[in-house]
Amino acid sequence: MTWDEFSSLLCGLGAESPLVRIVRIRSEKDRDVLKHFTKEQHKIRNDWLKRKRSSCSADLKTIEERDALLKQIADMFRTKER
């Protein structure tokens, strides 16, 4: 499926479609709105935030591993003072 086709399908979704509702729940930041979420809505949002956090920490670990590798490579090419 092309991006254009996918985008047009998303644009055709109604405001109360399940996907749109879930996206709205996941992206809500207003504390007053969050206070009135049901248990199910909190679970949807918390599961999403947890998954998002674990993804970010995996990216951070990858960045740290990359930096360590680059440092090792740079050290191999440094000339030692004699």
C-alpha positions in Angstrom: 0.0 0.0 0.0 1.4 3.4 -0.9 1.6 6.3 1.6 -1.0 8.3 -0.5 -3.5 5.4 -0.3 -2.8 4.9 3.4 -3.2 8.7 4.1 -6.5 8.8 2.2 -7.9 5.9 4.2 -6.9 7.6 7.5 -8.5 10.9 6.4 -11.7 9.0 5.7 -12.0 7.8 9.3 -14.8 9.3 11.4 -14.2 11.3 14.5 -15.6 8.5 16.6 -13.9 5.6 15.0 -12.0 3.2 17.3 -8.6 4.3 15.9 -9.3 8.0 16.3 -10.5 7.4 19.9 -7.4 5.5 20.9 -5.1 8.1 19.3 -7.0 10.8 21.2 -6.6 8.9 24.5 -2.9 8.3 23.9 -2.2 11.9 23.1 -4.2 13.6 25.8 -2.2 15.9 28.1 -4.9 18.0 29.8 -4.9 17.1 33.5 -8.6 17.9 33.9 -9.5 15.6 31.0 -7.2 12.9 32.4 -9.0 13.1 35.8 -12.2 12.0 34.1 -10.8 9.1 32.2 -12.2 5.6 32.8 -10.0 2.8 34.0 -9.9 1.4 30.5 -8.8 4.8 29.1 -6.1 5.1 31.7 -4.9 1.6 30.8 -4.7 2.4 27.1 -2.8 5.6 27.8 -0.5 4.1 30.4 0.3 1.0 28.2 1.2 3.4 25.4 3.4 5.6 27.5 5.2 2.6 28.9 5.9 1.2 25.5 7.0 4.7 24.3 9.4 5.0 27.2 10.9 1.5 26.7 11.4 2.4 23.1 13.2 5.6 24.0 15.5 3.8 26.5 16.3 1.3 23.8 17.3 4.1 21.5 19.4 5.7 24.3 21.2 2.4 24.9 21.9 2.1 21.1 23.2 5.7 21.1 25.5 4.9 24.1 26.7 1.7 22.4 27.4 3.7 19.2 29.3 6.4 21.0 31.4 3.7 22.8 32.2 2.1 19.5 33.1 5.4 17.8 35.4 6.2 20.8 37.2 2.8 20.4 37.7 3.4 16.6 39.0 6.9 17.3 41.4 5.5 19.9 42.8 3.0 17.3 43.8 5.9 15.0 45.2 8.2 17.6 49.0 8.4 17.7 50.5 7.9 21.1 52.9 10.6 22.3 56.4 9.1 22.7 
